[in-house]
Amino acid sequence: MMKVLVNRARVHVAMRNKQEGSVLQGTVKANCIGIETRLELESDETPERVAAMVRNAENGCFTMQALLNPAPVTSTVTLNGTSLPVERAS
């Protein structure tokens, strides 16, 4: 673990989404069209150490890495203890 002293940290995250189709007609489709983050830090550390800390934090963040490098998703559904096949939209 890096020992980088941060006096203050503030993060802003914005997610832009789009939804098309109809829930009632079974054609609904949701999309994430972008995520923006802004990290504001105050520290007496050198910019190089702070940058290295941020880089390590982003590289070690499971959520960020899943968004940057999508992984296969496997889903199963059961209804009253029995497997329920659900067709997925392509």
PyMOL Python script that loads the backbone (N, CA, C, O; Angstrom):
from pymol import cmd

cmd.read_pdbstr("""\
ATOM      1  N   MET A   1       0.847  -1.177   0.000  1.00  0.00           N
ATOM      2  CA  MET A   1       0.000   0.000   0.000  1.00  0.00           C
ATOM      3  C   MET A   1       0.890   1.238   0.000  1.00  0.00           C
ATOM      4  O   MET A   1       1.887   1.302   0.720  1.00  0.00           O
ATOM      5  N   MET A   2       0.523   2.199  -0.802  1.00  0.00           N
ATOM      6  CA  MET A   2       1.275   3.451  -0.842  1.00  0.00           C
ATOM      7  C   MET A   2       0.867   4.318   0.336  1.00  0.00           C
ATOM      8  O   MET A   2      -0.305   4.368   0.711  1.00  0.00           O
ATOM      9  N   LYS A   3       1.826   4.986   0.902  1.00  0.00           N
ATOM     10  CA  LYS A   3       1.526   5.911   1.993  1.00  0.00           C
ATOM     11  C   LYS A   3       1.643   7.317   1.449  1.00  0.00           C
ATOM     12  O   LYS A   3       2.696   7.948   1.537  1.00  0.00           O
ATOM     13  N   VAL A   4       0.557   7.798   0.889  1.00  0.00           N
ATOM     14  CA  VAL A   4       0.496   9.139   0.317  1.00  0.00           C
ATOM     15  C   VAL A   4      -0.511   9.926   1.145  1.00  0.00           C
ATOM     16  O   VAL A   4      -1.676   9.540   1.247  1.00  0.00           O
ATOM     17  N   LEU A   5      -0.068  11.016   1.727  1.00  0.00           N
ATOM     18  CA  LEU A   5      -0.947  11.824   2.565  1.00  0.00           C
ATOM     19  C   LEU A   5      -1.818  12.718   1.687  1.00  0.00           C
ATOM     20  O   LEU A   5      -1.317  13.530   0.909  1.00  0.00           O
ATOM     21  N   VAL A   6      -3.116  12.553   1.827  1.00  0.00           N
ATOM     22  CA  VAL A   6      -4.084  13.395   1.117  1.00  0.00           C
ATOM     23  C   VAL A   6      -4.853  14.171   2.182  1.00  0.00           C
ATOM     24  O   VAL A   6      -5.471  13.580   3.067  1.00  0.00           O
ATOM     25  N   ASN A   7      -4.809  15.482   2.090  1.00  0.00           N
ATOM     26  CA  ASN A   7      -5.484  16.327   3.078  1.00  0.00           C
ATOM     27  C   ASN A   7      -6.978  16.439   2.806  1.00  0.00           C
ATOM     28  O   ASN A   7      -7.783  16.560   3.730  1.00  0.00           O
ATOM     29  N   ARG A   8      -7.332  16.396   1.538  1.00  0.00           N
ATOM     30  CA  ARG A   8      -8.743  16.545   1.177  1.00  0.00           C
ATOM     31  C   ARG A   8      -8.962  15.868  -0.175  1.00  0.00           C
ATOM     32  O   ARG A   8      -8.123  15.950  -1.073  1.00  0.00           O
ATOM     33  N   ALA A   9     -10.094  15.205  -0.297  1.00  0.00           N
ATOM     34  CA  ALA A   9     -10.441  14.551  -1.557  1.00  0.00           C
ATOM     35  C   ALA A   9     -11.925  14.737  -1.823  1.00  0.00           C
ATOM     36  O   ALA A   9     -12.757  14.630  -0.922  1.00  0.00           O
ATOM     37  N   ARG A  10     -12.227  15.013  -3.060  1.00  0.00           N
ATOM     38  CA  ARG A  10     -13.622  15.148  -3.467  1.00  0.00           C
ATOM     39  C   ARG A  10     -13.727  14.525  -4.855  1.00  0.00           C
ATOM     40  O   ARG A  10     -12.894  14.786  -5.723  1.00  0.00           O
ATOM     41  N   VAL A  11     -14.753  13.701  -5.059  1.00  0.00           N
ATOM     42  CA  VAL A  11     -14.934  13.065  -6.360  1.00  0.00           C
ATOM     43  C   VAL A  11     -16.341  13.365  -6.867  1.00  0.00           C
ATOM     44  O   VAL A  11     -17.312  13.360  -6.110  1.00  0.00           O
ATOM     45  N   HIS A  12     -16.419  13.621  -8.150  1.00  0.00           N
ATOM     46  CA  HIS A  12     -17.695  13.854  -8.821  1.00  0.00           C
ATOM     47  C   HIS A  12     -17.804  12.794  -9.919  1.00  0.00           C
ATOM     48  O   HIS A  12     -16.863  12.582 -10.684  1.00  0.00           O
ATOM     49  N   VAL A  13     -18.941  12.144  -9.987  1.00  0.00           N
ATOM     50  CA  VAL A  13     -19.164  11.127 -11.012  1.00  0.00           C
ATOM     51  C   VAL A  13     -20.479  11.446 -11.707  1.00  0.00           C
ATOM     52  O   VAL A  13     -21.498  11.675 -11.057  1.00  0.00           O
ATOM     53  N   ALA A  14     -20.445  11.458 -13.029  1.00  0.00           N
ATOM     54  CA  ALA A  14     -21.667  11.672 -13.818  1.00  0.00           C
ATOM     55  C   ALA A  14     -21.771  10.530 -14.818  1.00  0.00           C
ATOM     56  O   ALA A  14     -20.791  10.158 -15.464  1.00  0.00           O
ATOM     57  N   MET A  15     -22.963   9.988 -14.932  1.00  0.00           N
ATOM     58  CA  MET A  15     -23.214   8.892 -15.861  1.00  0.00           C
ATOM     59  C   MET A  15     -24.305   9.336 -16.820  1.00  0.00           C
ATOM     60  O   MET A  15     -25.377   9.778 -16.407  1.00  0.00           O
ATOM     61  N   ARG A  16     -24.010   9.208 -18.118  1.00  0.00           N
ATOM     62  CA  ARG A  16     -25.003   9.559 -19.130  1.00  0.00           C
ATOM     63  C   ARG A  16     -25.622   8.267 -19.654  1.00  0.00           C
ATOM     64  O   ARG A  16     -24.915   7.342 -20.055  1.00  0.00           O
ATOM     65  N   ASN A  17     -26.943   8.218 -19.642  1.00  0.00           N
ATOM     66  CA  ASN A  17     -27.674   7.022 -20.035  1.00  0.00           C
ATOM     67  C   ASN A  17     -28.659   7.332 -21.140  1.00  0.00           C
ATOM     68  O   ASN A  17     -29.054   8.479 -21.347  1.00  0.00           O
ATOM     69  N   LYS A  18     -29.045   6.282 -21.844  1.00  0.00           N
ATOM     70  CA  LYS A  18     -30.055   6.399 -22.883  1.00  0.00           C
ATOM     71  C   LYS A  18     -30.962   5.186 -22.760  1.00  0.00           C
ATOM     72  O   LYS A  18     -30.492   4.074 -22.519  1.00  0.00           O
ATOM     73  N   GLN A  19     -32.260   5.399 -22.925  1.00  0.00           N
ATOM     74  CA  GLN A  19     -33.219   4.301 -22.897  1.00  0.00           C
ATOM     75  C   GLN A  19     -34.118   4.417 -24.111  1.00  0.00           C
ATOM     76  O   GLN A  19     -34.607   5.498 -24.437  1.00  0.00           O
ATOM     77  N   GLU A  20     -34.330   3.297 -24.773  1.00  0.00           N
ATOM     78  CA  GLU A  20     -35.172   3.249 -25.959  1.00  0.00           C
ATOM     79  C   GLU A  20     -36.208   2.152 -25.790  1.00  0.00           C
ATOM     80  O   GLU A  20     -36.093   1.300 -24.909  1.00  0.00           O
ATOM     81  N   GLY A  21     -37.215   2.184 -26.642  1.00  0.00           N
ATOM     82  CA  GLY A  21     -38.216   1.126 -26.661  1.00  0.00           C
ATOM     83  C   GLY A  21     -39.268   1.285 -25.590  1.00  0.00           C
ATOM     84  O   GLY A  21     -39.406   2.339 -24.969  1.00  0.00           O
ATOM     85  N   SER A  22     -40.011   0.202 -25.391  1.00  0.00           N
ATOM     86  CA  SER A  22     -41.158   0.228 -24.490  1.00  0.00           C
ATOM     87  C   SER A  22     -41.113  -0.958 -23.531  1.00  0.00           C
ATOM     88  O   SER A  22     -40.916  -2.100 -23.945  1.00  0.00           O
ATOM     89  N   VAL A  23     -41.297  -0.669 -22.247  1.00  0.00           N
ATOM     90  CA  VAL A  23     -41.402  -1.741 -21.256  1.00  0.00           C
ATOM     91  C   VAL A  23     -42.648  -2.573 -21.552  1.00  0.00           C
ATOM     92  O   VAL A  23     -42.599  -3.802 -21.508  1.00  0.00           O
ATOM     93  N   LEU A  24     -43.763  -1.906 -21.852  1.00  0.00           N
ATOM     94  CA  LEU A  24     -45.017  -2.619 -22.096  1.00  0.00           C
ATOM     95  C   LEU A  24     -44.950  -3.511 -23.324  1.00  0.00           C
ATOM     96  O   LEU A  24     -45.573  -4.573 -23.352  1.00  0.00           O
ATOM     97  N   GLN A  25     -44.201  -3.094 -24.340  1.00  0.00           N
ATOM     98  CA  GLN A  25     -44.085  -3.898 -25.559  1.00  0.00           C
ATOM     99  C   GLN A  25     -42.905  -4.878 -25.501  1.00  0.00           C
ATOM    100  O   GLN A  25     -42.702  -5.659 -26.430  1.00  0.00           O
ATOM    101  N   GLY A  26     -42.137  -4.837 -24.423  1.00  0.00           N
ATOM    102  CA  GLY A  26     -41.001  -5.747 -24.275  1.00  0.00           C
ATOM    103  C   GLY A  26     -39.816  -5.396 -25.141  1.00  0.00           C
ATOM    104  O   GLY A  26     -38.990  -6.259 -25.439  1.00  0.00           O
ATOM    105  N   THR A  27     -39.714  -4.138 -25.555  1.00  0.00           N
ATOM    106  CA  THR A  27     -38.621  -3.715 -26.434  1.00  0.00           C
ATOM    107  C   THR A  27     -37.655  -2.745 -25.759  1.00  0.00           C
ATOM    108  O   THR A  27     -36.817  -2.140 -26.427  1.00  0.00           O
ATOM    109  N   VAL A  28     -37.768  -2.598 -24.457  1.00  0.00           N
ATOM    110  CA  VAL A  28     -36.934  -1.635 -23.745  1.00  0.00           C
ATOM    111  C   VAL A  28     -35.462  -2.027 -23.840  1.00  0.00           C
ATOM    112  O   VAL A  28     -35.108  -3.203 -23.755  1.00  0.00           O
ATOM    113  N   LYS A  29     -34.622  -1.026 -24.018  1.00  0.00           N
ATOM    114  CA  LYS A  29     -33.173  -1.239 -24.062  1.00  0.00           C
ATOM    115  C   LYS A  29     -32.501  -0.025 -23.435  1.00  0.00           C
ATOM    116  O   LYS A  29     -32.722   1.112 -23.852  1.00  0.00           O
ATOM    117  N   ALA A  30     -31.682  -0.287 -22.433  1.00  0.00           N
ATOM    118  CA  ALA A  30     -30.957   0.786 -21.742  1.00  0.00           C
ATOM    119  C   ALA A  30     -29.495   0.735 -22.137  1.00  0.00           C
ATOM    120  O   ALA A  30     -28.930  -0.345 -22.311  1.00  0.00           O
ATOM    121  N   ASN A  31     -28.886   1.891 -22.278  1.00  0.00           N
ATOM    122  CA  ASN A  31     -27.471   1.995 -22.615  1.00  0.00           C
ATOM    123  C   ASN A  31     -26.805   3.065 -21.763  1.00  0.00           C
ATOM    124  O   ASN A  31     -27.383   4.116 -21.488  1.00  0.00           O
ATOM    125  N   CYS A  32     -25.593   2.774 -21.358  1.00  0.00           N
ATOM    126  CA  CYS A  32     -24.743   3.790 -20.747  1.00  0.00           C
ATOM    127  C   CYS A  32     -23.915   4.368 -21.891  1.00  0.00           C
ATOM    128  O   CYS A  32     -23.186   3.639 -22.564  1.00  0.00           O
ATOM    129  N   ILE A  33     -24.025   5.654 -22.104  1.00  0.00           N
ATOM    130  CA  ILE A  33     -23.294   6.263 -23.223  1.00  0.00           C
ATOM    131  C   ILE A  33     -22.053   7.030 -22.757  1.00  0.00           C
ATOM    132  O   ILE A  33     -21.320   7.589 -23.572  1.00  0.00           O
ATOM    133  N   GLY A  34     -21.828   7.051 -21.458  1.00  0.00           N
ATOM    134  CA  GLY A  34     -20.599   7.676 -20.989  1.00  0.00           C
ATOM    135  C   GLY A  34     -20.590   7.881 -19.489  1.00  0.00           C
ATOM    136  O   GLY A  34     -21.632   8.076 -18.864  1.00  0.00           O
ATOM    137  N   ILE A  35     -19.401   7.833 -18.925  1.00  0.00           N
ATOM    138  CA  ILE A  35     -19.196   8.096 -17.504  1.00  0.00           C
ATOM    139  C   ILE A  35     -18.051   9.094 -17.403  1.00  0.00           C
ATOM    140  O   ILE A  35     -17.008   8.927 -18.035  1.00  0.00           O
ATOM    141  N   GLU A  36     -18.258  10.118 -16.612  1.00  0.00           N
ATOM    142  CA  GLU A  36     -17.231  11.135 -16.401  1.00  0.00           C
ATOM    143  C   GLU A  36     -16.914  11.203 -14.912  1.00  0.00           C
ATOM    144  O   GLU A  36     -17.822  11.243 -14.081  1.00  0.00           O
ATOM    145  N   THR A  37     -15.635  11.214 -14.577  1.00  0.00           N
ATOM    146  CA  THR A  37     -15.230  11.381 -13.190  1.00  0.00           C
ATOM    147  C   THR A  37     -14.308  12.588 -13.077  1.00  0.00           C
ATOM    148  O   THR A  37     -13.551  12.897 -13.998  1.00  0.00           O
ATOM    149  N   ARG A  38     -14.383  13.251 -11.956  1.00  0.00           N
ATOM    150  CA  ARG A  38     -13.479  14.366 -11.651  1.00  0.00           C
ATOM    151  C   ARG A  38     -13.024  14.188 -10.208  1.00  0.00           C
ATOM    152  O   ARG A  38     -13.844  14.208  -9.290  1.00  0.00           O
ATOM    153  N   LEU A  39     -11.742  14.016 -10.008  1.00  0.00           N
ATOM    154  CA  LEU A  39     -11.168  13.826  -8.682  1.00  0.00           C
ATOM    155  C   LEU A  39     -10.386  15.073  -8.309  1.00  0.00           C
ATOM    156  O   LEU A  39      -9.445  15.452  -9.007  1.00  0.00           O
ATOM    157  N   GLU A  40     -10.768  15.709  -7.218  1.00  0.00           N
ATOM    158  CA  GLU A  40     -10.103  16.916  -6.732  1.00  0.00           C
ATOM    159  C   GLU A  40      -9.356  16.560  -5.453  1.00  0.00           C
ATOM    160  O   GLU A  40      -9.963  16.142  -4.467  1.00  0.00           O
ATOM    161  N   LEU A  41      -8.053  16.726  -5.474  1.00  0.00           N
ATOM    162  CA  LEU A  41      -7.215  16.362  -4.335  1.00  0.00           C
ATOM    163  C   LEU A  41      -6.438  17.564  -3.826  1.00  0.00           C
ATOM    164  O   LEU A  41      -6.068  18.455  -4.591  1.00  0.00           O
ATOM    165  N   GLU A  42      -6.200  17.572  -2.530  1.00  0.00           N
ATOM    166  CA  GLU A  42      -5.282  18.531  -1.909  1.00  0.00           C
ATOM    167  C   GLU A  42      -4.263  17.713  -1.129  1.00  0.00           C
ATOM    168  O   GLU A  42      -4.627  16.890  -0.289  1.00  0.00           O
ATOM    169  N   SER A  43      -2.988  17.946  -1.412  1.00  0.00           N
ATOM    170  CA  SER A  43      -1.926  17.170  -0.777  1.00  0.00           C
ATOM    171  C   SER A  43      -0.622  17.949  -0.860  1.00  0.00           C
ATOM    172  O   SER A  43      -0.408  18.731  -1.787  1.00  0.00           O
ATOM    173  N   ASP A  44       0.243  17.725   0.121  1.00  0.00           N
ATOM    174  CA  ASP A  44       1.577  18.311   0.100  1.00  0.00           C
ATOM    175  C   ASP A  44       2.580  17.381  -0.584  1.00  0.00           C
ATOM    176  O   ASP A  44       3.754  17.727  -0.715  1.00  0.00           O
ATOM    177  N   GLU A  45       2.126  16.212  -1.017  1.00  0.00           N
ATOM    178  CA  GLU A  45       2.989  15.255  -1.710  1.00  0.00           C
ATOM    179  C   GLU A  45       3.346  15.788  -3.093  1.00  0.00           C
ATOM    180  O   GLU A  45       2.707  16.713  -3.594  1.00  0.00           O
ATOM    181  N   THR A  46       4.357  15.207  -3.700  1.00  0.00           N
ATOM    182  CA  THR A  46       4.751  15.627  -5.047  1.00  0.00           C
ATOM    183  C   THR A  46       3.678  15.191  -6.046  1.00  0.00           C
ATOM    184  O   THR A  46       3.005  14.181  -5.838  1.00  0.00           O
ATOM    185  N   PRO A  47       3.521  15.946  -7.123  1.00  0.00           N
ATOM    186  CA  PRO A  47       2.554  15.545  -8.143  1.00  0.00           C
ATOM    187  C   PRO A  47       2.801  14.128  -8.670  1.00  0.00           C
ATOM    188  O   PRO A  47       1.851  13.416  -8.996  1.00  0.00           O
ATOM    189  N   GLU A  48       4.068  13.716  -8.753  1.00  0.00           N
ATOM    190  CA  GLU A  48       4.382  12.376  -9.247  1.00  0.00           C
ATOM    191  C   GLU A  48       3.860  11.289  -8.311  1.00  0.00           C
ATOM    192  O   GLU A  48       3.337  10.274  -8.771  1.00  0.00           O
ATOM    193  N   ARG A  49       3.999  11.496  -7.003  1.00  0.00           N
ATOM    194  CA  ARG A  49       3.496  10.500  -6.038  1.00  0.00           C
ATOM    195  C   ARG A  49       1.975  10.450  -6.045  1.00  0.00           C
ATOM    196  O   ARG A  49       1.383   9.373  -5.973  1.00  0.00           O
ATOM    197  N   VAL A  50       1.347  11.611  -6.131  1.00  0.00           N
ATOM    198  CA  VAL A  50      -0.121  11.639  -6.165  1.00  0.00           C
ATOM    199  C   VAL A  50      -0.632  10.973  -7.446  1.00  0.00           C
ATOM    200  O   VAL A  50      -1.599  10.212  -7.412  1.00  0.00           O
ATOM    201  N   ALA A  51       0.021  11.262  -8.568  1.00  0.00           N
ATOM    202  CA  ALA A  51      -0.372  10.648  -9.838  1.00  0.00           C
ATOM    203  C   ALA A  51      -0.207   9.132  -9.766  1.00  0.00           C
ATOM    204  O   ALA A  51      -1.059   8.395 -10.264  1.00  0.00           O
ATOM    205  N   ALA A  52       0.876   8.659  -9.154  1.00  0.00           N
ATOM    206  CA  ALA A  52       1.093   7.216  -9.014  1.00  0.00           C
ATOM    207  C   ALA A  52       0.015   6.588  -8.142  1.00  0.00           C
ATOM    208  O   ALA A  52      -0.455   5.486  -8.426  1.00  0.00           O
ATOM    209  N   MET A  53      -0.379   7.291  -7.078  1.00  0.00           N
ATOM    210  CA  MET A  53      -1.436   6.785  -6.201  1.00  0.00           C
ATOM    211  C   MET A  53      -2.759   6.683  -6.958  1.00  0.00           C
ATOM    212  O   MET A  53      -3.460   5.676  -6.855  1.00  0.00           O
ATOM    213  N   VAL A  54      -3.099   7.723  -7.719  1.00  0.00           N
ATOM    214  CA  VAL A  54      -4.351   7.715  -8.484  1.00  0.00           C
ATOM    215  C   VAL A  54      -4.321   6.596  -9.516  1.00  0.00           C
ATOM    216  O   VAL A  54      -5.305   5.876  -9.684  1.00  0.00           O
ATOM    217  N   ARG A  55      -3.208   6.449 -10.200  1.00  0.00           N
ATOM    218  CA  ARG A  55      -3.069   5.391 -11.206  1.00  0.00           C
ATOM    219  C   ARG A  55      -3.267   4.016 -10.561  1.00  0.00           C
ATOM    220  O   ARG A  55      -3.989   3.181 -11.106  1.00  0.00           O
ATOM    221  N   ASN A  56      -2.639   3.771  -9.414  1.00  0.00           N
ATOM    222  CA  ASN A  56      -2.798   2.503  -8.707  1.00  0.00           C
ATOM    223  C   ASN A  56      -4.240   2.281  -8.265  1.00  0.00           C
ATOM    224  O   ASN A  56      -4.770   1.174  -8.370  1.00  0.00           O
ATOM    225  N   ALA A  57      -4.867   3.343  -7.772  1.00  0.00           N
ATOM    226  CA  ALA A  57      -6.256   3.222  -7.323  1.00  0.00           C
ATOM    227  C   ALA A  57      -7.170   2.866  -8.490  1.00  0.00           C
ATOM    228  O   ALA A  57      -8.039   2.004  -8.353  1.00  0.00           O
ATOM    229  N   GLU A  58      -6.986   3.515  -9.630  1.00  0.00           N
ATOM    230  CA  GLU A  58      -7.828   3.226 -10.799  1.00  0.00           C
ATOM    231  C   GLU A  58      -7.545   1.830 -11.342  1.00  0.00           C
ATOM    232  O   GLU A  58      -8.471   1.108 -11.711  1.00  0.00           O
ATOM    233  N   ASN A  59      -6.272   1.446 -11.394  1.00  0.00           N
ATOM    234  CA  ASN A  59      -5.932   0.117 -11.898  1.00  0.00           C
ATOM    235  C   ASN A  59      -6.404  -0.994 -10.971  1.00  0.00           C
ATOM    236  O   ASN A  59      -6.634  -2.117 -11.421  1.00  0.00           O
ATOM    237  N   GLY A  60      -6.550  -0.697  -9.683  1.00  0.00           N
ATOM    238  CA  GLY A  60      -7.000  -1.689  -8.714  1.00  0.00           C
ATOM    239  C   GLY A  60      -8.489  -1.634  -8.416  1.00  0.00           C
ATOM    240  O   GLY A  60      -8.977  -2.359  -7.549  1.00  0.00           O
ATOM    241  N   CYS A  61      -9.210  -0.784  -9.124  1.00  0.00           N
ATOM    242  CA  CYS A  61     -10.657  -0.631  -8.885  1.00  0.00           C
ATOM    243  C   CYS A  61     -11.424  -1.612  -9.776  1.00  0.00           C
ATOM    244  O   CYS A  61     -11.415  -1.478 -11.000  1.00  0.00           O
ATOM    245  N   PHE A  62     -12.081  -2.587  -9.170  1.00  0.00           N
ATOM    246  CA  PHE A  62     -12.814  -3.593  -9.927  1.00  0.00           C
ATOM    247  C   PHE A  62     -13.908  -2.972 -10.787  1.00  0.00           C
ATOM    248  O   PHE A  62     -14.110  -3.389 -11.928  1.00  0.00           O
ATOM    249  N   THR A  63     -14.610  -1.989 -10.258  1.00  0.00           N
ATOM    250  CA  THR A  63     -15.703  -1.370 -11.017  1.00  0.00           C
ATOM    251  C   THR A  63     -15.165  -0.635 -12.234  1.00  0.00           C
ATOM    252  O   THR A  63     -15.687  -0.806 -13.336  1.00  0.00           O
ATOM    253  N   MET A  64     -14.143   0.171 -12.056  1.00  0.00           N
ATOM    254  CA  MET A  64     -13.594   0.913 -13.190  1.00  0.00           C
ATOM    255  C   MET A  64     -13.053  -0.050 -14.246  1.00  0.00           C
ATOM    256  O   MET A  64     -13.259   0.161 -15.442  1.00  0.00           O
ATOM    257  N   GLN A  65     -12.371  -1.092 -13.815  1.00  0.00           N
ATOM    258  CA  GLN A  65     -11.809  -2.035 -14.771  1.00  0.00           C
ATOM    259  C   GLN A  65     -12.900  -2.825 -15.503  1.00  0.00           C
ATOM    260  O   GLN A  65     -12.737  -3.158 -16.677  1.00  0.00           O
ATOM    261  N   ALA A  66     -14.001  -3.124 -14.824  1.00  0.00           N
ATOM    262  CA  ALA A  66     -15.104  -3.816 -15.494  1.00  0.00           C
ATOM    263  C   ALA A  66     -15.747  -2.925 -16.548  1.00  0.00           C
ATOM    264  O   ALA A  66     -16.215  -3.420 -17.574  1.00  0.00           O
ATOM    265  N   LEU A  67     -15.773  -1.630 -16.309  1.00  0.00           N
ATOM    266  CA  LEU A  67     -16.323  -0.707 -17.291  1.00  0.00           C
ATOM    267  C   LEU A  67     -15.366  -0.493 -18.463  1.00  0.00           C
ATOM    268  O   LEU A  67     -15.803  -0.402 -19.610  1.00  0.00           O
ATOM    269  N   LEU A  68     -14.083  -0.413 -18.188  1.00  0.00           N
ATOM    270  CA  LEU A  68     -13.089  -0.199 -19.235  1.00  0.00           C
ATOM    271  C   LEU A  68     -12.825  -1.457 -20.056  1.00  0.00           C
ATOM    272  O   LEU A  68     -12.546  -1.379 -21.253  1.00  0.00           O
ATOM    273  N   ASN A  69     -12.913  -2.611 -19.408  1.00  0.00           N
ATOM    274  CA  ASN A  69     -12.624  -3.898 -20.045  1.00  0.00           C
ATOM    275  C   ASN A  69     -13.779  -4.850 -19.748  1.00  0.00           C
ATOM    276  O   ASN A  69     -13.653  -5.719 -18.885  1.00  0.00           O
ATOM    277  N   PRO A  70     -14.898  -4.700 -20.448  1.00  0.00           N
ATOM    278  CA  PRO A  70     -16.087  -5.489 -20.107  1.00  0.00           C
ATOM    279  C   PRO A  70     -15.798  -6.991 -20.046  1.00  0.00           C
ATOM    280  O   PRO A  70     -15.072  -7.543 -20.872  1.00  0.00           O
ATOM    281  N   ALA A  71     -16.382  -7.613 -19.056  1.00  0.00           N
ATOM    282  CA  ALA A  71     -16.244  -9.049 -18.844  1.00  0.00           C
ATOM    283  C   ALA A  71     -17.560  -9.738 -19.210  1.00  0.00           C
ATOM    284  O   ALA A  71     -18.623  -9.119 -19.158  1.00  0.00           O
ATOM    285  N   PRO A  72     -17.487 -11.017 -19.580  1.00  0.00           N
ATOM    286  CA  PRO A  72     -18.726 -11.741 -19.871  1.00  0.00           C
ATOM    287  C   PRO A  72     -19.628 -11.780 -18.633  1.00  0.00           C
ATOM    288  O   PRO A  72     -19.151 -11.869 -17.502  1.00  0.00           O
ATOM    289  N   VAL A  73     -20.921 -11.713 -18.870  1.00  0.00           N
ATOM    290  CA  VAL A  73     -21.903 -11.780 -17.796  1.00  0.00           C
ATOM    291  C   VAL A  73     -22.726 -13.050 -17.990  1.00  0.00           C
ATOM    292  O   VAL A  73     -23.265 -13.292 -19.070  1.00  0.00           O
ATOM    293  N   THR A  74     -22.816 -13.849 -16.948  1.00  0.00           N
ATOM    294  CA  THR A  74     -23.624 -15.061 -16.977  1.00  0.00           C
ATOM    295  C   THR A  74     -24.761 -14.880 -15.989  1.00  0.00           C
ATOM    296  O   THR A  74     -24.537 -14.534 -14.829  1.00  0.00           O
ATOM    297  N   SER A  75     -25.988 -15.114 -16.452  1.00  0.00           N
ATOM    298  CA  SER A  75     -27.151 -14.941 -15.584  1.00  0.00           C
ATOM    299  C   SER A  75     -27.995 -16.209 -15.592  1.00  0.00           C
ATOM    300  O   SER A  75     -28.152 -16.870 -16.619  1.00  0.00           O
ATOM    301  N   THR A  76     -28.529 -16.525 -14.428  1.00  0.00           N
ATOM    302  CA  THR A  76     -29.515 -17.601 -14.325  1.00  0.00           C
ATOM    303  C   THR A  76     -30.714 -17.055 -13.571  1.00  0.00           C
ATOM    304  O   THR A  76     -30.581 -16.179 -12.716  1.00  0.00           O
ATOM    305  N   VAL A  77     -31.881 -17.579 -13.897  1.00  0.00           N
ATOM    306  CA  VAL A  77     -33.117 -17.155 -13.237  1.00  0.00           C
ATOM    307  C   VAL A  77     -33.845 -18.406 -12.775  1.00  0.00           C
ATOM    308  O   VAL A  77     -33.960 -19.380 -13.519  1.00  0.00           O
ATOM    309  N   THR A  78     -34.333 -18.373 -11.543  1.00  0.00           N
ATOM    310  CA  THR A  78     -35.191 -19.455 -11.064  1.00  0.00           C
ATOM    311  C   THR A  78     -36.520 -18.864 -10.638  1.00  0.00           C
ATOM    312  O   THR A  78     -36.589 -17.734 -10.154  1.00  0.00           O
ATOM    313  N   LEU A  79     -37.569 -19.640 -10.825  1.00  0.00           N
ATOM    314  CA  LEU A  79     -38.914 -19.262 -10.401  1.00  0.00           C
ATOM    315  C   LEU A  79     -39.447 -20.398  -9.548  1.00  0.00           C
ATOM    316  O   LEU A  79     -39.614 -21.518 -10.031  1.00  0.00           O
ATOM    317  N   ASN A  80     -39.710 -20.116  -8.294  1.00  0.00           N
ATOM    318  CA  ASN A  80     -40.197 -21.125  -7.352  1.00  0.00           C
ATOM    319  C   ASN A  80     -39.272 -22.330  -7.322  1.00  0.00           C
ATOM    320  O   ASN A  80     -39.735 -23.468  -7.235  1.00  0.00           O
ATOM    321  N   GLY A  81     -37.967 -22.089  -7.392  1.00  0.00           N
ATOM    322  CA  GLY A  81     -36.975 -23.149  -7.302  1.00  0.00           C
ATOM    323  C   GLY A  81     -36.695 -23.878  -8.611  1.00  0.00           C
ATOM    324  O   GLY A  81     -35.859 -24.781  -8.644  1.00  0.00           O
ATOM    325  N   THR A  82     -37.375 -23.505  -9.681  1.00  0.00           N
ATOM    326  CA  THR A  82     -37.186 -24.163 -10.971  1.00  0.00           C
ATOM    327  C   THR A  82     -36.547 -23.179 -11.945  1.00  0.00           C
ATOM    328  O   THR A  82     -36.873 -21.992 -11.953  1.00  0.00           O
ATOM    329  N   SER A  83     -35.629 -23.692 -12.767  1.00  0.00           N
ATOM    330  CA  SER A  83     -34.963 -22.854 -13.762  1.00  0.00           C
ATOM    331  C   SER A  83     -35.998 -22.221 -14.683  1.00  0.00           C
ATOM    332  O   SER A  83     -36.927 -22.883 -15.145  1.00  0.00           O
ATOM    333  N   LEU A  84     -35.820 -20.926 -14.940  1.00  0.00           N
ATOM    334  CA  LEU A  84     -36.718 -20.200 -15.829  1.00  0.00           C
ATOM    335  C   LEU A  84     -35.892 -19.653 -16.987  1.00  0.00           C
ATOM    336  O   LEU A  84     -35.118 -18.715 -16.801  1.00  0.00           O
ATOM    337  N   PRO A  85     -36.047 -20.234 -18.196  1.00  0.00           N
ATOM    338  CA  PRO A  85     -35.321 -19.694 -19.344  1.00  0.00           C
ATOM    339  C   PRO A  85     -35.858 -18.310 -19.710  1.00  0.00           C
ATOM    340  O   PRO A  85     -37.068 -18.117 -19.823  1.00  0.00           O
ATOM    341  N   VAL A  86     -34.959 -17.361 -19.891  1.00  0.00           N
ATOM    342  CA  VAL A  86     -35.324 -16.010 -20.286  1.00  0.00           C
ATOM    343  C   VAL A  86     -34.477 -15.651 -21.507  1.00  0.00           C
ATOM    344  O   VAL A  86     -33.249 -15.627 -21.429  1.00  0.00           O
ATOM    345  N   GLU A  87     -35.129 -15.375 -22.626  1.00  0.00           N
ATOM    346  CA  GLU A  87     -34.394 -14.974 -23.812  1.00  0.00           C
ATOM    347  C   GLU A  87     -33.826 -13.580 -23.600  1.00  0.00           C
ATOM    348  O   GLU A  87     -34.522 -12.670 -23.152  1.00  0.00           O
ATOM    349  N   ARG A  88     -32.575 -13.435 -23.924  1.00  0.00           N
ATOM    350  CA  ARG A  88     -31.904 -12.152 -23.791  1.00  0.00           C
ATOM    351  C   ARG A  88     -31.909 -11.453 -25.137  1.00  0.00           C
ATOM    352  O   ARG A  88     -31.736 -12.085 -26.179  1.00  0.00           O
ATOM    353  N   ALA A  89     -32.105 -10.159 -25.106  1.00  0.00           N
ATOM    354  CA  ALA A  89     -32.010  -9.363 -26.346  1.00  0.00           C
ATOM    355  C   ALA A  89     -30.555  -9.338 -26.785  1.00  0.00           C
ATOM    356  O   ALA A  89     -29.649  -9.353 -25.951  1.00  0.00           O
ATOM    357  N   SER A  90     -30.335  -9.300 -28.066  1.00  0.00           N
ATOM    358  CA  SER A  90     -28.951  -9.274 -28.566  1.00  0.00           C
ATOM    359  C   SER A  90     -28.424  -7.867 -28.573  1.00  0.00           C
ATOM    360  O   SER A  90     -27.278  -7.639 -28.961  1.00  0.00           O
TER     361      SER A  90
END
""", "prot")
cmd.dss("prot")
cmd.show_as("cartoon", "prot")
cmd.util.cbc("prot")
cmd.orient("prot")
